[in-house]
């Protein structure tokens, strides 16, 4: 089996590193399954935090659409939405904090993962964007973790414009915790502080911060799954994705 996620433990810190740079660390079924396994292993180990990092210039570009070949688009859309919800929930439910260590491009499902992490640090090579509206869909599932973190004004802007923004803006609007010139050093300082906490104290403290987000999952996940699938198979989405692949303007522009 090809390893797409590297799992290591250093002292009281577990590290999960997305290691599929050939496809921009896209969320293939195999990569997502390995992430789940890594989170489960971390939960069973005597660690105090998980650092979620990446290799290559992209943290995560979102779903691996190449896996859709030979399947009904509606089935793919529903499966992907449910897979994404399950992954985001796993991050939120983990009894130890998850720190996103980002120094690259973040799009689509990658944005949702950053939003789900308890702490996010981004380096100077980072860029962020929500471009779903440009291809006829919407950030449906990932809104469950992004809307609780972003300011209302920022969400109202970036959900609809698709603009790219950097780490300083990401910190200003609440998407990340800190912009840093040295991501590794900043994360090391954070994990040193976290490692001083007790397992019980960490779990209870984290649960206080994630309770309302998890409640939102229970209330809206199925509705947003259906919305995501409906948009994905629409004529506008077909035109938007085709235009993107063909590097041309979509018909509505």
C-alpha positions in Angstrom: 0.0 0.0 0.0 1.3 3.4 -0.9 1.7 5.6 2.1 0.1 9.0 1.5 0.2 10.2 5.1 3.3 9.8 7.2 2.7 9.2 10.9 5.4 9.7 13.6 5.6 10.3 17.3 8.2 12.6 18.8 8.0 12.6 22.6 4.4 13.7 23.5 3.7 15.0 19.9 2.2 13.0 17.0 2.8 14.2 13.5 0.6 13.5 10.5 2.2 14.7 7.2 0.2 14.7 4.0 2.7 13.2 1.6 1.0 13.0 -1.8 2.5 16.1 -3.6 2.1 14.6 -7.1 -1.7 15.5 -6.9 -1.4 18.4 -4.5 -2.3 16.3 -1.5 -5.8 15.8 -2.8 -8.2 14.0 -0.5 -8.3 10.6 -2.2 -10.1 7.8 -0.5 -6.8 6.2 0.4 -5.4 9.4 1.9 -8.5 10.1 3.9 -8.4 6.5 5.3 -4.8 6.9 6.3 -5.6 10.2 8.0 -8.3 8.5 10.0 -5.9 5.8 11.0 -3.4 8.3 12.0 -5.8 10.2 14.2 -7.0 7.0 15.8 -3.4 6.0 16.5 -2.7 9.4 18.0 -5.8 9.1 20.2 -4.7 5.7 21.5 -1.1 6.9 22.1 0.1 9.0 25.1 0.5 12.2 23.2 -0.6 15.8 24.0 -1.1 17.2 20.4 -1.2 16.3 16.8 0.6 18.4 14.2 -0.9 18.2 10.7 1.6 19.2 8.1 2.4 18.6 4.4 5.1 18.0 1.8 5.2 19.9 -1.4 4.0 23.4 -2.2 0.3 22.6 -1.5 -1.1 21.8 1.9 -4.3 20.3 0.3 -6.2 21.1 -2.9 -9.4 19.4 -1.9 -11.1 16.2 -3.2 -9.4 13.9 -5.7 -11.8 14.2 -8.6 -9.9 11.7 -10.7 -11.6 9.0 -8.6 -14.9 9.9 -10.1 -14.2 8.0 -13.4 -16.8 5.3 -14.2 -19.2 6.3 -11.4 -22.4 8.3 -11.4 -21.7 11.9 -10.6 -24.4 12.0 -7.9 -23.0 9.1 -6.1 -19.5 10.6 -6.2 -20.8 13.9 -4.9 -22.7 12.4 -2.0 -19.8 10.1 -1.1 -17.3 13.0 -1.2 -19.5 15.2 1.0 -20.0 12.5 3.6 -16.3 11.6 3.5 -15.4 15.3 4.1 -17.9 15.6 7.0 -16.4 12.5 8.7 -12.9 13.8 8.3 -13.6 17.2 9.7 -15.5 15.6 12.6 -12.6 13.3 13.4 -10.4 16.4 13.9 -12.9 18.1 16.1 -13.6 15.0 18.2 -10.0 14.1 18.8 -9.3 14.4 22.5 -6.1 16.3 21.9 -5.6 19.6 20.0 -4.7 19.4 16.3 -2.3 22.0 15.0 -2.2 22.8 11.2 1.3 23.6 10.1 0.9 25.2 6.7 3.4 26.7 4.3 1.7 26.2 0.9 -1.5 26.6 -1.0 -4.8 25.7 0.7 -8.0 25.2 -1.3 -11.5 23.5 -1.0 -11.4 20.6 1.5 -8.0 21.8 2.7 -9.7 25.0 3.9 -12.2 22.9 5.8 -9.4 21.0 7.5 -7.6 24.2 8.6 -10.9 25.4 10.0 -11.4 22.2 11.9 -7.9 22.4 13.5 -7.7 23.9 17.0 -4.7 25.9 16.1 -3.4 26.9 12.7 0.0 28.4 11.8 0.8 29.5 8.3 4.1 30.5 6.7 5.0 33.0 4.0 4.5 30.6 1.1 0.8 30.1 2.1 -2.2 31.2 0.1 -5.9 30.6 0.7 -9.0 30.8 -1.5 -12.6 29.6 -1.7 -13.1 29.3 -5.4 -16.2 27.0 -5.4 -18.6 29.7 -6.6 -16.5 30.3 -9.7 -17.2 26.8 -11.0 -20.9 26.6 -10.0 -20.7 25.0 -6.6 -20.4 26.2 -3.0 -18.2 25.4 0.1 -21.1 23.5 1.6 -19.6 21.0 3.9 -16.5 23.0 4.8 -18.7 25.9 5.8 -19.4 23.8 9.0 -15.8 24.5 10.2 -15.1 27.8 8.4 -18.1 29.9 9.4 -17.5 29.5 13.1 -13.9 30.7 12.7 -14.2 33.5 10.0 -15.6 36.9 10.8 -19.0 37.4 9.2 -17.7 40.2 6.9 -14.8 38.0 5.7 -17.1 35.0 5.0 -19.4 37.3 3.1 -16.5 38.4 0.9 -14.4 35.4 0.3 -17.2 32.8 -0.1 -18.4 34.7 -3.1 -15.3 36.4 -4.7 -12.9 33.5 -4.8 -10.1 35.9 -4.2 -6.7 34.6 -3.0 -5.3 35.9 0.2 -2.2 35.4 2.3 -1.3 34.4 5.8 -1.6 37.9 7.3 -5.1 38.3 6.0 -5.9 34.7 7.1 -4.9 35.6 10.6 -6.8 38.9 10.6 -10.1 37.2 9.7 -9.7 34.3 12.1 -9.0 31.4 9.6 -5.5 30.8 11.2 -4.1 31.4 14.6 -0.9 33.0 13.5 1.2 34.0 10.5 4.8 33.0 11.0 8.1 33.4 9.2 9.2 30.1 10.7 6.4 27.7 11.0 8.4 24.9 12.6 9.7 27.1 15.4 6.3 28.6 16.1 4.7 25.1 16.2 7.5 23.9 18.5 6.8 26.7 20.9 3.1 25.8 20.9 3.6 22.1 21.4 6.0 22.7 24.3 3.3 24.7 26.1 0.6 22.1 25.3 2.8 19.2 26.5 2.6 20.6 30.0 -1.1 20.0 30.2 -2.7 16.8 31.6 -4.7 14.5 29.2 -7.9 15.1 31.2 -7.3 18.9 31.2 -6.7 19.0 27.4 -9.6 16.8 26.5 -12.1 18.8 28.6 -10.7 22.2 27.6 -10.8 21.3 23.9 -14.3 20.0 24.2 -15.5 23.4 25.4 -14.2 25.0 22.2 -15.7 22.4 19.8 -19.1 21.7 21.3 -21.0 24.3 19.3 -19.3 23.3 16.0 -20.2 19.7 16.6 -23.7 20.7 17.3 -23.8 22.4 13.9 -22.7 19.2 12.3 -25.6 17.3 13.8 -28.0 20.0 12.7 -26.9 20.7 9.2 -24.5 18.0 7.8 -27.2 16.0 5.9 -28.8 19.1 4.5 -25.4 20.4 3.3 -24.5 16.9 1.9 -27.6 17.0 -0.3 -26.9 20.6 -1.3 -23.3 19.7 -2.3 -24.4 16.7 -4.4 -27.2 18.8 -6.1 -24.8 21.5 -7.1 -22.1 19.1 -8.2 -24.3 17.5 -10.8 -25.9 20.7 -12.1 -25.4 22.0 -15.7 -23.6 25.1 -14.3 -21.1 23.0 -12.3 -20.5 20.9 -15.4 -19.7 24.0 -17.4 -17.6 25.5 -14.7 -15.5 22.4 -14.2 -15.0 22.0 -17.9 -14.0 25.6 -18.4 -11.5 25.3 -15.5 -9.9 22.2 -17.1 -9.9 23.8 -20.6 -8.5 27.0 -19.1 -11.2 29.2 -20.6 -13.9 31.5 -19.2 -17.2 29.8 -18.3 -20.3 30.7 -20.3 -21.8 33.0 -17.6 -18.9 35.4 -17.8 
